[in-house]
Amino acid sequence: MSKWFMIVNPSSASASKGDSWKDFLKILTDGGLEVEPLLTERPAHAIELAQKAAEGGARQFIAVGGDGTIHEVMTGLLRYSEQSKTDMGEFTLGVIPYGTGNDWIKTSGVPADLTKAAGCIIAGKTAKEDVVKMTFSNGIFCMANIGGVGIDADICYNTNSLKTKGYKGDILYKMVAPYSILSKQRYPAEITCDGEVVFKGKLLSAVIGNGVYRGGGIKQNQEGGNWNDGLLEVSIMGDVNRFKGLSNMMHVFSGDFAVLPGIITKRFRKMEIKPLGKPHRVEADGEIPGTLPLTVEYIGQQINIIVP
C-alpha cells in the first residue's frame, strides 16, 4: 500500500473548526490508507511541501484547504515534473474542501461535506484533469481551476487583504466586487491565442477557465468544465465604462457573462498576454502569483483526481 501525503492548510477558512482535519485523517486511516500529514506554516509553503515530497518519491497527495491550497499543491507537483521530466499523470490528487469558496470541487463533483469527501478518497475512483501552466517572470505556477487578469485579480487581491485582517466567508468576494470594478484602472494589453491576436487595447477583464466556477459559485466562462479536453477558455472585456462593466459583471450570477455583446470568448491551448503599459495583476485560483506578462498553456499532460 503506497502512502498518501496530506497537505493541510490550518489557516484556511475552516480553521475556526480547530484541528478538525485530524478527524478526517482518522477517517482515512480507519479506511485503510497510510497517510502522512504535512501542515503549512506560511503562504506558498504547500508548494514547497508538495515538491519536496514528490522529490522523495511521493505520488499520492491530499489537499486539505481551499482552492489556494489545491493551487499550491499542484504548483509544487508541476515544478517537480518540469525539473525532473516526470509526467504529471504519475500523480493522484484528492481534496478535502476545507476553504471558503471551494470552487474546484464544483467542477470535479467532490462533495462539500468533508466526511463524504474523505470517503471518496478511500473509494479511490479517479478521473483526469488537464494540467495548465502559468509562466511569469518570477516562475511557473499551476492553474488548477480558474484565473483572471484585471478586475478578477483586483477582486481577489482586495478579498485576500480582508482575509489577512481576520474577515472570513465567501460573501467577501461579492462584497468587494463592486468597489473593485468601479475603481479599476484600465491598462492596455495584447492577448494572443494560439498565435492569433484576439485583443489589443485597454483591458478591463480577461477571465481564464479550465474549470467553470469562481468566487463561491459564480460563472464567467461559457463552456469550461471539460477540463480533460485539452482546451482552455478566455472571456475578454475591453474598455467599457465603469457602470457598463458593473452591469456586465452582474451577469456572472446568471451564467451568461461570456455570451454578452462585446465580450470576446475564445477556446485555446496556449495564450500570451503582454502589457502595453502598466502591467495588470494576475489571479490564479484565488491567489495572486504575479503580474503581466503571462503565458497560459495546456502542457499536454493530465493529473489523476479523486472523484465521487
C-alpha positions as CSV (number, residue, x, y, z in Angstrom):
1,M,0.0,0.0,0.0
2,S,1.5,3.3,-1.0
3,K,1.5,6.3,1.3
4,W,-0.7,9.4,0.8
5,F,0.8,12.8,1.8
6,M,-1.9,15.0,3.3
7,I,-1.0,18.7,2.9
8,V,-3.1,20.7,5.4
9,N,-3.6,24.5,5.5
10,P,-4.5,25.0,9.2
11,S,-5.1,28.7,8.4
12,S,-7.8,28.1,5.8
13,A,-11.3,29.5,6.1
14,S,-12.3,26.4,8.2
15,A,-9.5,26.9,10.7
16,S,-12.2,28.1,13.1
17,K,-13.1,24.5,13.4
18,G,-9.9,23.9,15.2
19,D,-8.0,20.7,14.5
20,S,-11.0,19.0,12.9
21,W,-8.8,18.0,10.0
22,K,-7.5,15.3,12.4
23,D,-11.0,13.8,12.3
24,F,-10.6,13.3,8.6
25,L,-7.1,11.9,9.0
26,K,-8.7,9.3,11.3
27,I,-11.4,8.5,8.7
28,L,-8.8,8.0,6.1
29,T,-6.5,5.7,8.2
30,D,-9.5,3.8,9.5
31,G,-10.4,3.3,5.9
32,G,-7.2,1.5,5.3
33,L,-5.0,4.3,3.9
34,E,-1.5,5.1,5.1
35,V,-1.4,8.9,5.4
36,E,1.3,11.3,6.5
37,P,0.1,14.8,7.4
38,L,2.1,17.9,6.5
39,L,1.0,21.2,7.8
40,T,1.7,24.5,6.1
41,E,3.2,27.3,8.1
42,R,3.1,30.3,5.7
43,P,1.8,31.3,2.3
44,A,3.2,29.2,-0.6
45,H,4.5,26.6,1.9
46,A,2.3,23.9,0.3
47,I,4.3,24.4,-2.9
48,E,7.5,23.5,-1.1
49,L,5.9,20.6,0.8
50,A,4.5,19.0,-2.4
51,Q,7.6,19.5,-4.4
52,K,9.8,18.1,-1.7
53,A,7.5,15.1,-1.1
54,A,7.5,14.4,-4.9
55,E,11.3,14.5,-4.9
56,G,11.2,11.9,-2.2
57,G,9.1,9.6,-4.3
58,A,5.5,10.5,-3.2
59,R,2.9,10.1,-5.9
60,Q,-0.4,10.4,-3.9
61,F,-1.5,13.7,-2.4
62,I,-4.5,15.0,-0.4
63,A,-5.0,18.8,-0.3
64,V,-6.9,19.9,2.8
65,G,-7.8,23.5,2.4
66,G,-9.4,25.8,-0.2
67,D,-8.7,26.5,-3.8
68,G,-5.5,28.2,-3.0
69,T,-4.2,25.1,-1.3
70,I,-5.1,23.0,-4.3
71,H,-3.3,25.6,-6.5
72,E,-0.2,25.4,-4.4
73,V,0.0,21.6,-4.2
74,M,-0.5,21.3,-8.0
75,T,2.2,24.0,-8.5
76,G,4.7,22.1,-6.4
77,L,4.0,18.9,-8.4
78,L,4.3,20.8,-11.7
79,R,7.6,22.4,-10.7
80,Y,8.9,18.9,-9.8
81,S,7.6,17.5,-13.0
82,E,9.2,20.2,-15.1
83,Q,12.5,19.8,-13.3
84,S,12.6,16.0,-13.4
85,K,10.8,15.4,-16.7
86,T,8.2,13.3,-14.8
87,D,4.8,13.1,-16.4
88,M,2.1,14.7,-14.2
89,G,0.0,11.5,-14.9
90,E,2.1,9.8,-12.2
91,F,0.3,11.8,-9.5
92,T,-3.1,11.4,-7.9
93,L,-4.7,14.3,-6.0
94,G,-7.6,14.0,-3.6
95,V,-9.2,17.1,-2.0
96,I,-10.9,17.7,1.3
97,P,-12.6,21.1,0.8
98,Y,-11.5,23.0,4.0
99,G,-11.7,26.5,2.4
100,T,-14.1,29.3,1.6
101,G,-15.4,29.3,-1.9
102,N,-14.3,25.7,-2.7
103,D,-14.9,26.3,-6.5
104,W,-12.6,23.5,-7.7
105,I,-15.0,20.9,-6.2
106,K,-17.9,22.4,-8.1
107,T,-16.5,21.2,-11.4
108,S,-14.9,17.9,-10.1
109,G,-18.1,16.9,-8.2
110,V,-16.3,16.3,-5.0
111,P,-18.8,16.7,-2.1
112,A,-18.7,19.8,0.0
113,D,-19.4,17.6,3.0
114,L,-15.9,16.9,4.4
115,T,-16.7,13.4,5.7
116,K,-18.1,12.4,2.3
117,A,-15.0,13.9,0.5
118,A,-12.8,11.8,2.7
119,G,-14.9,8.8,1.8
120,C,-14.3,9.5,-1.9
121,I,-10.5,9.3,-1.3
122,I,-10.9,5.9,0.4
123,A,-13.0,4.6,-2.5
124,G,-10.3,5.7,-4.9
125,K,-12.2,6.5,-8.1
126,T,-10.2,8.8,-10.4
127,A,-10.7,11.0,-13.4
128,K,-8.3,13.1,-15.5
129,E,-7.7,16.9,-15.3
130,D,-5.7,18.8,-17.8
131,V,-2.6,20.4,-16.3
132,V,-2.4,24.1,-17.0
133,K,0.9,26.0,-16.7
134,M,1.1,29.7,-16.0
135,T,4.5,31.3,-16.7
136,F,5.5,34.6,-15.2
137,S,8.8,36.4,-15.0
138,N,9.1,35.1,-11.4
139,G,8.5,31.4,-12.3
140,I,5.8,28.9,-13.1
141,F,2.5,28.1,-11.4
142,C,-0.3,25.6,-12.0
143,M,-3.8,26.9,-12.6
144,A,-5.9,24.2,-11.0
145,N,-9.3,25.8,-11.9
146,I,-9.6,29.4,-13.0
147,G,-7.5,32.5,-13.4
148,G,-8.0,36.1,-14.4
149,V,-6.4,39.4,-15.4
150,G,-7.7,42.8,-14.5
151,I,-10.9,43.1,-12.5
152,D,-10.9,39.5,-11.3
153,A,-7.4,39.8,-10.0
154,D,-8.2,43.0,-8.2
155,I,-11.2,41.5,-6.6
156,C,-9.1,38.6,-5.3
157,Y,-6.4,41.0,-4.1
158,N,-8.9,43.0,-2.2
159,T,-10.6,39.9,-0.8
160,N,-7.3,38.4,0.4
161,S,-6.5,41.7,2.0
162,L,-9.6,41.5,4.1
163,K,-8.8,37.8,5.0
164,T,-5.5,38.9,6.4
165,K,-7.4,41.2,8.7
166,G,-9.4,38.3,10.0
167,Y,-12.5,38.6,7.9
168,K,-13.9,35.3,6.6
169,G,-16.7,33.9,4.4
170,D,-17.4,33.6,0.7
171,I,-19.5,36.8,0.9
172,L,-16.2,38.7,0.9
173,Y,-15.8,38.2,-2.8
174,K,-19.2,39.6,-3.6
175,M,-18.8,42.5,-1.2
176,V,-15.5,43.8,-2.7
177,A,-16.5,43.2,-6.3
178,P,-18.5,46.5,-6.9
179,Y,-15.7,48.6,-5.4
180,S,-13.0,46.8,-7.4
181,I,-15.0,47.2,-10.7
182,L,-15.7,50.9,-10.2
183,S,-12.2,51.7,-9.1
184,K,-10.4,49.6,-11.7
185,Q,-7.8,51.4,-13.9
186,R,-7.7,50.1,-17.5
187,Y,-4.2,49.5,-18.8
188,P,-3.6,48.4,-22.4
189,A,-2.6,44.8,-23.2
190,E,-2.3,42.4,-26.2
191,I,-3.8,38.9,-26.0
192,T,-2.8,36.2,-28.4
193,C,-4.5,32.8,-28.5
194,D,-2.7,30.0,-30.4
195,G,-0.7,32.6,-32.4
196,E,-3.7,34.8,-33.3
197,V,-4.1,38.3,-31.8
198,V,-7.6,38.3,-30.4
199,F,-7.5,41.5,-28.4
200,K,-5.4,44.7,-28.3
201,G,-6.3,47.8,-26.3
202,K,-7.3,48.9,-22.8
203,L,-8.3,45.8,-20.8
204,L,-10.9,45.6,-18.1
205,S,-11.0,41.8,-17.6
206,A,-9.8,38.6,-19.1
207,V,-11.3,35.5,-17.4
208,I,-9.4,32.2,-17.9
209,G,-11.2,28.9,-17.4
210,N,-10.1,25.3,-17.0
211,G,-13.0,24.6,-14.7
212,V,-16.2,26.7,-14.5
213,Y,-16.7,28.4,-11.2
214,R,-15.1,31.2,-9.1
215,G,-16.0,33.4,-6.2
216,G,-18.1,30.8,-4.4
217,G,-20.0,29.5,-7.4
218,I,-20.3,32.3,-9.9
219,K,-19.8,31.6,-13.6
220,Q,-17.9,33.8,-16.1
221,N,-17.0,31.3,-18.8
222,Q,-19.3,29.8,-21.4
223,E,-18.2,26.2,-21.6
224,G,-15.3,25.2,-19.3
225,G,-15.8,22.2,-17.1
226,N,-14.4,19.9,-19.8
227,W,-11.1,20.0,-18.1
228,N,-9.9,16.9,-19.8
229,D,-10.4,18.0,-23.4
230,G,-7.1,19.8,-23.9
231,L,-8.7,23.2,-24.3
232,L,-9.0,26.3,-22.1
233,E,-11.3,29.3,-22.5
234,V,-10.9,33.0,-22.1
235,S,-13.7,35.7,-21.9
236,I,-12.4,39.2,-22.5
237,M,-14.0,42.5,-21.6
238,G,-12.3,45.6,-23.1
239,D,-12.5,49.3,-22.3
240,V,-16.2,49.7,-21.4
241,N,-17.2,52.4,-18.9
242,R,-17.3,51.6,-15.2
243,F,-21.1,51.3,-15.0
244,K,-21.3,49.1,-18.1
245,G,-18.5,47.0,-16.6
246,L,-20.5,46.6,-13.4
247,S,-23.7,45.8,-15.3
248,N,-21.8,43.1,-17.4
249,M,-20.3,41.6,-14.2
250,M,-23.8,41.2,-12.7
251,H,-24.3,38.5,-15.4
252,V,-21.9,36.2,-13.7
253,F,-24.8,35.3,-11.4
254,S,-27.0,34.3,-14.3
255,G,-24.1,32.5,-16.0
256,D,-24.4,34.3,-19.4
257,F,-21.5,36.7,-19.0
258,A,-19.4,35.1,-21.7
259,V,-22.1,35.5,-24.4
260,L,-22.9,39.2,-23.8
261,P,-22.4,41.6,-26.7
262,G,-18.9,42.9,-26.8
263,I,-17.4,40.0,-24.8
264,I,-14.7,38.1,-26.7
265,T,-14.7,34.4,-26.0
266,K,-12.0,32.1,-27.3
267,R,-11.0,28.5,-26.8
268,F,-7.3,27.9,-26.9
269,R,-4.3,25.7,-25.9
270,K,-1.8,28.5,-25.4
271,M,-2.4,32.1,-24.7
272,E,0.0,35.0,-24.2
273,I,-0.9,38.4,-22.6
274,K,1.6,41.2,-22.9
275,P,1.3,44.5,-21.1
276,L,1.4,47.6,-23.4
277,G,1.5,49.9,-20.4
278,K,1.4,49.4,-16.7
279,P,1.0,45.6,-16.0
280,H,-2.2,44.2,-14.6
281,R,-2.2,41.8,-11.6
282,V,-3.0,38.1,-12.4
283,E,-5.1,35.8,-10.3
284,A,-5.0,32.0,-10.2
285,D,-7.3,30.0,-8.0
286,G,-7.9,32.9,-5.7
287,E,-4.1,33.7,-5.3
288,I,-2.0,36.5,-6.9
289,P,1.1,34.7,-8.2
290,G,2.3,37.7,-10.4
291,T,1.7,40.3,-12.9
292,L,1.8,40.5,-16.7
293,P,3.4,39.4,-19.0
294,L,1.8,35.9,-18.8
295,T,1.7,32.7,-20.8
296,V,-1.1,30.2,-20.0
297,E,-1.0,26.8,-21.7
298,Y,-2.2,23.2,-21.5
299,I,1.0,21.2,-21.3
300,G,-0.3,18.1,-22.9
301,Q,-0.4,16.2,-19.6
302,Q,-3.2,15.2,-17.1
303,I,-3.2,14.6,-13.4
304,N,-5.4,12.0,-11.8
305,I,-8.0,13.5,-9.5
306,I,-10.2,11.7,-6.9
307,V,-13.9,12.0,-7.8
308,P,-17.2,10.5,-6.4
